[in-house]
Amino acid sequence: MSSIRKKPLTKFWYACFTLPNGRRVQRSTKETDRKKAQKLADQWEAVTKGRVRARQAQKVIADIYSEITGEHLTFPSVRDYFESWLENKKPEVSESSFAFYQGKARSFLTWLGGRADDQLTLIEKADIIALRDYELKRVSRKSTRHAIKFLRMVFKTAKSDGKYREENPAIDVKVKLQGDSERRAFTIPEIRRVLQVAGAEWRSLICFGLYTGQRLGDLARLTWANVDLERNEIRLRARKTGRTTIIPIASPLRAEIEKLQAGDDPREPLHPCALASVEKNGGVNTLSRQFGELLADAGLAEHKPHRKTKAAPGRSGRRTISEISFHSLRHTATSLMKNAGISAAVVQDIIGHDSEAMSDHYTHVDEETKRGALAKIPDVLSAA
C-alpha cells in the first residue's frame, strides 16, 4: 500500500510505493500539500501494479507530468502520428517515395488492427519483431527489410519530436537478405536473348535501360521533349530522386530512337503502351511483370501462373526476388562502364544517385567526358 513521508531539509512529500518486483521505492511528489501528495502516491502504485489499462496509465502519467511541471503532456495515437508524419514528409520527397511510405504505413496500421488507435508510446520492440516475422511469411526478405527500415525512420522522428520517449523500438530489429537471390547484372548474351523475343516497344525500353541506366518508370514516361537529336542527348528528371540528368545518346541507342514513330507534338510519349500502363496502374508493377514474361520467353526465368494454386503461389503469393529484372540493366550499364575503365565519378553522373548527398559528393562531369564513356559500352544490338 502506498504512503507518504517527509525527508529532513525538504518541504516536499515523498511517495512510498512497491514496484512489481517487490522493491519498495520513494519518489518526490514535488508537492507540499499532504492530500495531493497521497493522491499521487496512490496513482503511481496503481500504475506499477498494473491495476489500470494502458490508456489509463497514459492518462495518469500525463496528469502527474502536468501537476509536477505545469506543462501539458500529450500522447498521440499510432494512427494520428503516422498520418501526421506522412503529411510532413509529402513535400520533402518524390511522388513515388511518398507512395512507398504511404503503403508501408497503411500495412503497419492494418496489421495493428484496433491497436492502431492506441497510444504511440505503447509500441514496443516486441511489436516490431512480431511484424517482421509476419511479413517474412507473406513477402520477400527485401520487402520486409524495407518495412522495418520505414518504421525505424518514423520512430526516430517521433523520438526527436518528443512523442516517443523510449529507445527506437525498430533500431535493432534486423532482416538478413540470405535466402533471397541477389540482383545481378545481365550478361551480353542474355540481353541479346531477351531482345530476340521482345516486341518493338520493349526492345526500345531495353536499349534505353542499357545505354542510359535509368529506371523503368522514368523511361516509360519519356516524351520527345526529353530527346534532343540535334545535341544528341537526353534530358530527364528522375522521379525517385528529383535529380535532372543529361545523358549523351550512345550510337546504338540513337539507331533505335530513329526507328520510333515521332509525331509533331513534343509531348507525345516515346513508348505509348508503357506510359498508358504506368498511368493506369499508378506504377510499373504491370510493366515489371511483362518484362518477367519476356525473361521467361527468353529462357532466363520461369513462367509464373496468373492464379494461385497449391503447387505454385502465382502472382498473389509470397514474392521472391529474381536474380535479374529490368533494374538489372542499371547494374549492367554500371558494370560495362566500370569494366571499360571509366571512373566512378563519371559512371555515377550518368547513372544518377539515390540521394542528393551522393550526387553532391561528385564534381560536375562535362558532356564530352560522358560521351566518351558511353562510346565504350559495346554494341549489344548488332547481333540481336
MITI-650910 format. One line per field, with one value per residue: x, y, z of N, C-alpha, C in turn. Coordinates in steps of 0.05 Angstrom, whole numbers. Atoms other than C-alpha are relative to their C-alpha. Layout:
REM MITI-650910
n_xx: [X; ...];
n_yy: [Y; ...];
n_zz: [Z; ...];
ca_xx: [X; ...];
ca_yy: [Y; ...];
ca_zz: [Z; ...];
c_xx: [X; ...];
c_yy: [Y; ...];
c_zz: [Z; ...];
REM end
This chain:
REM MITI-650910
n_xx: [17; -16; 0; -16; -16; -17; -28; -12; -10; 15; 28; 18; 7; -10; 18; -13; 17; -14; -2; 8; -20; 0; -18; 13; -14; 10; -3; 11; 25; -2; 24; -1; 27; 0; 21; -8; -23; 10; 14; -20; -12; 19; 0; -24; 0; 20; -14; -21; 12; 15; 28; 14; -5; -21; 8; 2; -27; -9; 14; -12; -27; 4; 9; -23; -19; 12; 0; -27; -13; 18; 2; 19; -14; 19; -9; 16; 4; -18; 12; -2; -28; -9; 13; -14; -26; 3; 7; -24; -20; 9; -14; -29; -9; 13; 26; -4; -9; 23; 18; -13; 4; 29; 6; -11; 15; 26; -4; -5; 24; 18; -10; 6; 29; 11; -22; -9; 12; -13; -22; -25; -20; 5; -13; -25; -18; 13; 19; -15; -9; 24; 7; -20; 5; 24; -6; -17; 17; 18; -14; -29; -17; -6; 24; 2; -21; 9; 20; -13; -15; 20; 8; -23; -1; 23; -4; -22; 12; 17; -17; -10; 23; 9; 25; -7; -22; -18; -17; 13; 5; -8; -28; -17; 15; -14; 9; -21; 10; -8; 24; 11; -20; -10; 2; -25; 1; 3; -23; 8; 16; 28; 15; 6; 22; 25; 6; 11; 29; 15; 13; -14; -1; -17; -27; -9; -3; -24; -23; -2; -10; -28; -18; 3; -1; 22; 21; 21; 21; -9; -1; 28; 13; -14; 13; -19; -12; -24; -21; -10; -17; -19; -22; -6; 1; 26; 2; 23; 0; 7; 22; -8; -19; 4; -25; 0; -24; -4; -15; -6; 12; -19; 6; 20; 26; 10; 11; 26; 18; 8; 20; 25; 19; 1; 21; -6; 3; -22; 10; 7; -19; -16; 10; 28; 12; -13; 11; 28; -1; -8; 21; 24; -6; -13; -27; -11; 3; 9; -23; -20; 10; -3; -28; -5; 9; -20; -22; 8; 1; -28; -12; -16; 16; 23; 26; 15; 29; 15; 17; -13; 7; -15; -27; -14; 13; 10; -8; 11; -15; -24; -17; -28; -15; -14; -28; -1; 24; -6; -20; -26; -13; -14; -25; -16; -13; -22; -22; -14; -16; -23; -18; -14; -19; 11; -1; 25; 13; 14; 21; 21; 13; 17; 21; 16; -3; 24; 3; -15; -26; -18; -4; -18; -27; -15; -1; 15; -14; 7; 15; -18; -10; 22; 3; -22; 5; 21; -10; -15; 18; 2; 25; 12; 24; -8; 6; 26];
n_yy: [-24; -24; -19; -23; -8; -23; 4; -24; -22; -4; -7; 16; 27; 22; 23; 26; 21; 25; 8; 27; 19; 1; -20; -24; -23; -27; -20; -26; -8; -29; -12; -7; 7; 28; 15; 3; 19; 27; 7; 8; 26; 21; 3; 13; 28; 13; 4; 20; 26; 8; 1; -18; 7; -16; -28; -13; -5; -24; -23; -4; -12; -27; -16; -4; -18; -27; -11; -5; -19; -21; 2; 20; 22; 14; 25; 5; 28; 10; -8; -29; -8; 9; -18; -25; 4; 0; -27; -17; 11; -3; -20; 4; 23; 3; 14; 29; 5; -4; 23; 23; -4; 2; 28; 13; -10; 13; 29; 2; -6; 22; 22; -6; 3; -19; -13; -23; -23; -3; -20; 7; 8; 27; 17; 9; 16; 26; -4; -2; 27; 15; -9; 11; 28; 2; -8; 20; 22; -11; -13; 6; -11; -28; -16; -1; -18; -27; -7; -6; -25; -21; -3; -12; -28; -14; -1; -18; -26; -2; -4; -27; -18; 3; 16; 27; -6; 23; 6; 7; 29; 14; -5; 24; 21; 4; 20; 7; 6; 27; 15; -12; -4; -27; -11; 0; -11; 19; 4; -9; 21; 0; -23; 6; 19; -15; -17; 16; 7; -25; -16; -25; -19; 11; -1; -27; -5; 14; -15; -24; 9; 7; -22; -24; 9; -13; 18; 6; -21; -25; 5; 3; -27; -17; -11; -10; -25; 8; 9; -21; 15; -19; -1; 29; 5; 4; -14; 9; -5; 25; -4; 9; -18; -28; -9; -3; 13; -3; 24; 1; 23; 18; 6; 21; -10; -19; 16; 10; -24; -8; 19; -6; -17; -26; -18; -29; -11; 10; 13; 28; 19; 17; 28; -5; 22; -1; -23; 6; 19; -14; -18; 16; 15; -16; 9; 18; 28; 15; 1; 18; 28; 5; 5; 26; 19; 0; 16; 29; 8; 2; 22; -10; 1; 18; -12; 0; 1; -23; 6; 15; 29; 14; 7; -25; -22; -20; -28; -11; 13; -12; -6; 2; -18; 12; -8; -21; -14; -24; -16; 11; -15; -22; 12; 7; -25; -7; 19; -3; -24; 4; 20; -14; -17; -27; -7; 2; -26; -2; 20; -10; -23; 10; 18; -15; 8; 3; -21; -24; 2; 15; -16; -22; 11; 0; -25; 1; 13; -13; 17; 15; 23; 19; 11; 19; 23; 16; 12; 24; 23; 16; 1; 26; 2; 7; 28; 7];
n_zz: [0; 2; -23; 6; -22; 5; -7; -13; 17; 24; -6; 16; -9; 17; 2; -5; 12; 6; 28; 5; -9; -30; -12; -10; 9; -8; 20; -8; 14; 5; -12; -29; -10; -8; 14; 28; 1; -4; 24; 20; -9; 7; 29; 8; -7; 17; 25; -2; -5; 23; -5; 19; 27; 12; 4; -26; -9; 15; -12; -26; 5; 9; -23; -18; 13; 0; -27; -8; 16; 10; 29; 9; 14; 17; 12; 24; 7; 21; 25; 2; 4; 26; 20; -2; 12; 30; 9; -1; 18; 28; 16; 0; 16; 26; -1; -3; -27; -18; 3; -14; -28; -6; 1; -24; -23; 2; -7; -29; -15; 5; -16; -28; -6; -20; -15; 15; -13; -26; -1; 14; -19; -8; 19; -12; 18; 5; 21; 25; 5; 8; 27; 18; 3; 16; 28; 13; 10; 21; 22; 1; -21; 6; -7; -29; -9; 6; -20; -25; 4; 0; -27; -14; 7; -13; -29; -4; 0; -23; -24; 1; -5; -28; -1; -8; -19; -4; 22; 25; -2; 25; 5; 1; 14; 25; 19; 18; 27; 9; 6; 25; 21; 2; 27; 14; 27; 22; 18; 27; 13; -12; 11; 27; 0; -7; 22; 22; -5; -8; 21; 6; -22; -21; 10; -4; -29; -8; 10; -17; -26; 1; 8; -18; -27; -16; -10; 18; -2; 13; 29; 10; 1; 18; 24; 19; -11; -15; 18; 17; 19; 10; -19; -5; -28; -13; -25; -16; -29; -14; -19; -27; -13; 8; 12; 29; 12; 29; 8; 29; 13; 12; 28; 3; -10; 20; 22; -8; -2; 27; 10; -13; 14; -13; 9; 0; -27; -16; -24; 6; -12; 17; -4; -7; -16; -26; -14; -7; -22; -25; -8; -8; -25; -20; -5; 20; -7; 23; 18; -11; 5; 29; 5; -10; 20; 21; -10; 2; 29; 9; -14; -22; -25; 2; 4; -25; 6; -8; -23; -22; -3; -21; 11; 6; -14; 19; -4; -25; -22; -9; 23; -4; 17; 22; 3; 21; 5; 16; -16; 5; 22; -13; -10; 23; 10; -19; 3; 26; 0; -19; 12; 22; -13; -4; -29; -15; 1; 26; -1; -17; 12; 21; -11; -20; -28; -16; -20; 7; -12; 18; 24; -7; -6; 25; 15; 26; 21; 25; 19; 18; -15; -1; 27; 4; -17; 12; 25; -7; -5; 25; 15; -4; 18; 27; 4; -11];
ca_xx: [0; 26; 44; 78; 133; 176; 252; 295; 312; 258; 189; 162; 126; 156; 112; 129; 103; 121; 145; 122; 187; 172; 222; 199; 217; 209; 198; 188; 118; 141; 80; 75; 1; -7; -73; -46; 18; -21; -64; -2; 27; -37; -36; 36; 26; -36; 6; 63; 16; -19; -87; -103; -109; -56; -95; -110; -36; -21; -72; -42; 28; 2; -33; 29; 73; 25; 20; 95; 117; 56; 62; 11; 37; 1; 7; -15; -44; -4; -53; -52; 24; 35; -15; 19; 87; 64; 34; 100; 140; 99; 131; 201; 201; 182; 113; 140; 175; 113; 71; 121; 118; 42; 38; 84; 45; -21; 6; 31; -34; -74; -30; -41; -116; -151; -84; -72; -116; -76; -20; 43; 85; 54; 90; 149; 207; 167; 114; 166; 194; 124; 111; 177; 161; 92; 119; 172; 116; 80; 131; 205; 261; 277; 206; 206; 272; 242; 183; 228; 272; 210; 187; 257; 254; 185; 203; 268; 228; 178; 235; 264; 195; 187; 127; 164; 210; 239; 292; 272; 236; 258; 331; 359; 308; 346; 328; 383; 377; 407; 357; 336; 371; 416; 403; 457; 475; 457; 510; 512; 488; 428; 409; 412; 366; 315; 319; 304; 236; 218; 169; 189; 170; 202; 264; 268; 257; 312; 360; 344; 355; 422; 450; 423; 420; 354; 294; 236; 185; 226; 237; 163; 146; 196; 168; 200; 212; 264; 303; 347; 374; 409; 451; 450; 428; 370; 349; 304; 285; 286; 221; 254; 310; 285; 354; 358; 406; 434; 456; 491; 459; 503; 506; 468; 412; 407; 396; 338; 309; 308; 264; 210; 148; 154; 96; 91; 75; 137; 93; 79; 110; 166; 134; 58; 38; 87; 62; -10; 6; 41; -15; -70; -36; -1; 67; 109; 85; 49; 109; 155; 111; 111; 187; 188; 148; 199; 254; 215; 204; 280; 292; 321; 265; 206; 136; 92; 18; -33; -73; -51; -50; -25; 33; 50; 36; 25; 28; -13; 34; 98; 144; 216; 269; 292; 366; 351; 298; 292; 331; 388; 400; 420; 472; 493; 506; 547; 587; 602; 627; 670; 698; 717; 759; 712; 719; 667; 652; 633; 592; 554; 540; 510; 471; 447; 443; 392; 405; 428; 485; 514; 504; 540; 599; 619; 642; 606; 626; 629; 588; 648; 674; 606; 601; 669; 647; 583; 621; 660; 598; 595; 541; 497; 444; 484; 472; 403];
ca_yy: [0; 69; 121; 188; 216; 277; 276; 324; 391; 387; 416; 364; 299; 234; 178; 108; 50; -20; -40; -104; -138; -125; -69; -11; 57; 131; 187; 261; 285; 358; 372; 408; 391; 325; 304; 318; 280; 220; 221; 219; 162; 122; 135; 115; 50; 34; 42; -1; -57; -58; -44; 4; -7; 21; 83; 97; 91; 142; 189; 180; 195; 256; 281; 271; 306; 364; 371; 369; 412; 453; 431; 391; 323; 291; 220; 216; 151; 108; 125; 200; 203; 163; 207; 269; 241; 228; 297; 329; 283; 294; 360; 332; 271; 249; 221; 150; 155; 183; 127; 77; 108; 112; 39; 17; 60; 30; -41; -28; 3; -53; -104; -70; -72; -39; -23; 29; 76; 64; 110; 111; 102; 33; 5; -37; -75; -140; -110; -94; -164; -194; -152; -175; -248; -238; -203; -256; -307; -261; -224; -226; -212; -148; -122; -140; -103; -41; -44; -46; 9; 52; 41; 57; 123; 142; 125; 163; 225; 210; 207; 273; 304; 281; 237; 173; 176; 106; 76; 69; 1; -16; 3; -67; -107; -136; -175; -212; -220; -290; -338; -290; -284; -223; -178; -181; -151; -183; -214; -190; -258; -254; -184; -208; -267; -220; -173; -230; -244; -171; -130; -62; -21; -68; -71; 5; 6; -46; -5; 58; 19; -7; 57; 107; 65; 98; 66; 35; 86; 145; 112; 95; 169; 196; 242; 271; 335; 296; 277; 327; 292; 356; 359; 282; 280; 260; 304; 276; 287; 224; 217; 180; 230; 293; 297; 325; 284; 299; 236; 235; 187; 127; 107; 41; 76; 132; 79; 51; 121; 136; 75; 102; 136; 210; 259; 334; 343; 340; 317; 251; 191; 151; 87; 97; 29; 34; 103; 81; 23; 68; 119; 66; 27; 83; 50; -1; -66; -88; -70; -107; -170; -162; -158; -220; -256; -234; -264; -329; -329; -320; -379; -336; -345; -389; -372; -352; -372; -317; -352; -380; -456; -506; -524; -452; -390; -348; -272; -263; -307; -291; -257; -277; -233; -253; -251; -208; -156; -91; -57; -104; -63; -6; -53; -76; -5; 9; -55; -45; 25; 6; -54; -5; 33; 92; 129; 121; 196; 192; 129; 160; 223; 184; 133; 182; 176; 156; 217; 289; 273; 222; 270; 327; 281; 282; 341; 360; 317; 351; 325; 305; 260; 227; 218; 184; 139; 116; 104; 50; 8; -49; -51; -108; -95; -114; -189; -184];
ca_zz: [0; -17; 36; 40; 83; 91; 90; 131; 98; 45; 41; -8; 8; -18; -44; -20; -62; -84; -153; -188; -168; -94; -85; -43; -73; -56; -105; -93; -109; -114; -71; -4; 3; 41; 6; -64; -48; -23; -86; -130; -88; -98; -173; -180; -143; -185; -248; -223; -201; -268; -239; -296; -370; -417; -435; -362; -347; -401; -370; -301; -327; -364; -302; -259; -310; -314; -239; -230; -288; -305; -378; -417; -440; -499; -527; -600; -625; -673; -729; -715; -711; -775; -813; -787; -806; -877; -883; -862; -907; -970; -992; -980; -1025; -1095; -1111; -1116; -1049; -1016; -1045; -1017; -948; -951; -969; -912; -862; -886; -879; -808; -785; -817; -782; -715; -722; -663; -631; -685; -644; -580; -558; -600; -537; -526; -588; -564; -596; -589; -635; -689; -683; -689; -751; -782; -770; -800; -862; -874; -883; -932; -974; -992; -943; -980; -974; -901; -891; -925; -877; -816; -844; -854; -782; -757; -793; -766; -694; -700; -718; -662; -611; -635; -632; -560; -578; -564; -503; -503; -547; -620; -620; -691; -681; -670; -710; -769; -832; -867; -942; -944; -973; -1029; -1095; -1101; -1161; -1213; -1280; -1346; -1389; -1461; -1488; -1440; -1464; -1536; -1520; -1489; -1548; -1596; -1563; -1548; -1589; -1617; -1556; -1506; -1550; -1546; -1470; -1461; -1503; -1463; -1399; -1421; -1451; -1400; -1337; -1317; -1281; -1317; -1292; -1317; -1385; -1392; -1382; -1433; -1487; -1548; -1509; -1469; -1531; -1568; -1630; -1653; -1590; -1587; -1514; -1468; -1411; -1356; -1284; -1241; -1203; -1145; -1131; -1166; -1199; -1270; -1313; -1382; -1417; -1485; -1534; -1549; -1623; -1615; -1576; -1628; -1682; -1642; -1628; -1703; -1714; -1667; -1695; -1679; -1683; -1687; -1613; -1569; -1511; -1546; -1510; -1539; -1511; -1513; -1485; -1428; -1409; -1412; -1365; -1315; -1315; -1309; -1253; -1217; -1224; -1260; -1229; -1292; -1335; -1289; -1295; -1371; -1370; -1327; -1380; -1432; -1389; -1386; -1462; -1469; -1423; -1368; -1316; -1301; -1325; -1266; -1266; -1261; -1207; -1140; -1135; -1084; -1130; -1149; -1108; -1170; -1170; -1107; -1065; -1030; -1080; -1085; -1115; -1183; -1199; -1260; -1274; -1313; -1257; -1274; -1337; -1290; -1258; -1327; -1352; -1289; -1297; -1371; -1359; -1299; -1337; -1393; -1342; -1334; -1267; -1213; -1216; -1290; -1280; -1222; -1260; -1318; -1278; -1224; -1149; -1097; -1054; -1061; -1013; -1061; -1120; -1084; -1068; -1141; -1182; -1247; -1305; -1373; -1432; -1475; -1419; -1413; -1489; -1489; -1432; -1466; -1531; -1494; -1479; -1530; -1583; -1559; -1613; -1674; -1664; -1634];
c_xx: [18; -2; 17; 16; 16; 29; 10; 9; -14; -29; -20; -5; 12; -21; 16; -19; 17; -1; -9; 19; 2; 17; -15; 16; -13; 6; -12; -25; 1; -24; 5; -26; -1; -20; 8; 23; -10; -15; 20; 12; -19; 0; 25; 0; -20; 12; 20; -11; -18; -30; -16; 7; 21; -7; -3; 28; 11; -12; 12; 27; -3; -8; 23; 19; -10; 1; 28; 13; -17; -4; -19; 15; -21; 13; -17; -4; 19; -11; 4; 29; 9; -12; 13; 28; -1; -6; 25; 21; -7; 14; 30; 9; -15; -27; 3; 9; -23; -20; 11; -5; -30; -8; 10; -16; -27; 2; 4; -25; -21; 8; -7; -29; -10; 21; 11; -11; 9; 23; 25; 21; -4; 13; 28; 16; -13; -21; 14; 10; -23; -8; 20; -5; -25; 6; 17; -15; -16; 14; 30; 15; 6; -23; -3; 21; -8; -21; 12; 16; -19; -9; 23; 2; -22; 5; 24; -10; -18; 16; 11; -22; -10; -26; 5; 26; 19; 19; -16; -5; 9; 31; 17; -14; 11; -14; 23; -11; 8; -26; -15; 23; 9; -4; 28; -3; -5; 27; -9; -15; -29; -16; -8; -23; -26; -9; -12; -29; -16; -13; 15; 2; 17; 30; 12; 5; 26; 25; 4; 11; 29; 18; -5; 2; -23; -22; -23; -22; 7; 1; -28; -13; 15; -18; 21; 13; 25; 24; 8; 20; 21; 25; 9; 0; -29; 1; -25; 4; -9; -21; 8; 17; -5; 24; -3; 26; 1; 18; 5; -11; 21; -9; -21; -28; -11; -12; -27; -20; -10; -20; -28; -17; -2; -22; 8; 0; 23; -9; -8; 21; 16; -11; -29; -13; 11; -11; -28; -2; 6; -22; -25; 4; 14; 28; 8; -4; -8; 22; 21; -8; 3; 30; 8; -8; 19; 24; -6; 0; 29; 14; 17; -14; -22; -26; -15; -30; -14; -15; 16; -10; 16; 29; 16; -15; -11; 8; -11; 14; 24; 20; 29; 14; 14; 28; 2; -28; 7; 21; 28; 15; 16; 27; 18; 15; 23; 24; 15; 18; 25; 20; 16; 20; -10; -1; -27; -16; -16; -24; -23; -15; -20; -24; -19; 4; -26; -4; 16; 28; 20; 6; 21; 28; 17; 0; -15; 18; -9; -11; 19; 11; -21; -4; 22; -5; -21; 9; 15; -18; -4; -28; -12; -23; 7; -7; -27; -22];
c_yy: [25; 17; 24; 7; 25; -6; 26; 20; 2; 5; -18; -28; -21; -23; -26; -21; -23; -6; -29; -21; -2; 21; 25; 25; 26; 20; 26; 7; 29; 14; 6; -6; -30; -16; -4; -20; -28; -10; -9; -27; -23; -5; -14; -30; -16; -6; -23; -28; -9; -1; 19; -10; 19; 29; 15; 7; 25; 25; 7; 14; 29; 19; 6; 20; 28; 12; 8; 23; 24; 0; -23; -21; -16; -25; -5; -30; -8; 11; 30; 8; -7; 18; 27; -1; 1; 28; 18; -9; 5; 21; -5; -21; -1; -15; -30; -7; 3; -23; -24; 3; -3; -29; -15; 8; -14; -29; -3; 5; -22; -24; 4; -3; 22; 15; 25; 26; 3; 20; -10; -11; -29; -20; -7; -16; -27; 3; 1; -28; -18; 7; -12; -29; -5; 6; -20; -24; 9; 11; -7; 13; 30; 18; 3; 20; 29; 9; 8; 26; 24; 6; 13; 30; 16; 3; 18; 29; 4; 6; 29; 21; -1; -15; -29; 2; -23; -3; -8; -30; -16; 1; -25; -24; -3; -21; -6; -8; -28; -17; 11; 3; 30; 9; 1; 13; -22; -4; 9; -22; -1; 23; -6; -21; 13; 17; -16; -7; 25; 13; 26; 19; -10; 1; 28; 6; -14; 15; 25; -8; -6; 24; 26; -8; 11; -21; -2; 21; 25; -4; -2; 28; 19; 10; 10; 25; -7; -7; 23; -13; 19; 1; -29; -6; -3; 15; -9; 6; -26; 4; -8; 20; 29; 12; 2; -11; 5; -23; 1; -26; -17; -8; -22; 9; 20; -15; -10; 23; 8; -19; 6; 19; 27; 17; 29; 12; -11; -13; -29; -19; -16; -29; 2; -21; 0; 23; -5; -19; 14; 19; -15; -13; 15; -8; -20; -30; -17; -2; -19; -30; -6; -6; -28; -22; -1; -17; -30; -9; -4; -23; 8; 0; -19; 16; -2; -1; 25; -5; -17; -29; -12; -5; 25; 23; 21; 28; 12; -12; 16; 4; -3; 18; -15; 10; 23; 12; 24; 17; -11; 14; 24; -11; -7; 24; 8; -19; 3; 24; -3; -20; 13; 20; 28; 6; -1; 27; 3; -19; 10; 23; -8; -15; 16; -12; -2; 22; 24; -1; -14; 17; 22; -10; 1; 27; -3; -13; 12; -19; -16; -25; -22; -13; -22; -25; -19; -13; -26; -24; -15; 2; -28; -5; -13; -30; -8; 3];
c_zz: [0; 25; -8; 25; -8; 8; 12; -22; -27; 7; -15; 13; -20; 0; 3; -11; -9; -30; -5; 10; 30; 13; 8; -8; 10; -22; 10; -16; -9; 11; 29; 13; 5; -17; -29; -3; 3; -26; -22; 7; -7; -30; -10; 6; -18; -27; 2; 4; -23; 4; -18; -28; -12; -3; 26; 11; -13; 12; 27; -3; -9; 22; 19; -12; 1; 28; 10; -15; -9; -30; -7; -16; -16; -12; -25; -4; -23; -27; -5; -6; -28; -22; 0; -12; -30; -11; 0; -21; -30; -16; -4; -19; -26; 4; 5; 28; 20; -2; 14; 30; 8; 1; 25; 25; 1; 9; 30; 16; -3; 18; 30; 7; 19; 15; -14; 12; 29; -2; -14; 19; 10; -20; 12; -21; -7; -22; -27; -8; -10; -28; -20; -5; -17; -30; -14; -11; -24; -24; 1; 23; -6; 6; 30; 12; -5; 21; 27; -1; 1; 29; 17; -4; 14; 30; 8; 1; 25; 25; 0; 5; 29; 2; 7; 16; 5; -23; -25; -1; -24; -4; -3; -13; -28; -18; -19; -27; -9; -3; -25; -20; 0; -29; -12; -27; -20; -13; -28; -15; 11; -11; -29; -3; 6; -24; -23; 4; 6; -25; -3; 24; 23; -8; 6; 30; 11; -8; 17; 27; 1; -5; 15; 29; 17; 7; -20; 0; -14; -30; -12; -4; -19; -23; -19; 9; 16; -18; -19; -19; -12; 18; 8; 31; 10; 26; 15; 29; 14; 21; 28; 15; -6; -14; -31; -12; -30; -9; -31; -11; -13; -28; -3; 9; -21; -24; 7; 2; -28; -12; 12; -16; 15; -12; 0; 28; 17; 26; -4; 12; -20; 2; 10; 18; 28; 17; 8; 23; 26; 10; 10; 27; 21; 6; -21; 5; -24; -20; 9; -4; -30; -7; 10; -19; -24; 8; -2; -29; -10; 14; 23; 27; -5; -5; 27; -7; 10; 26; 20; 1; 22; -10; -4; 12; -19; 7; 26; 24; 8; -23; 8; -20; -21; -3; -20; -4; -17; 14; -4; -23; 11; 11; -24; -12; 17; -4; -26; 0; 18; -12; -23; 12; 5; 30; 13; -2; -26; 0; 17; -12; -22; 11; 19; 27; 14; 20; -9; 12; -18; -25; 6; 5; -25; -14; -26; -21; -27; -20; -17; 15; 1; -28; -4; 17; -12; -26; 5; 6; -26; -12; 3; -20; -27; -6; 10; -20];
REM end
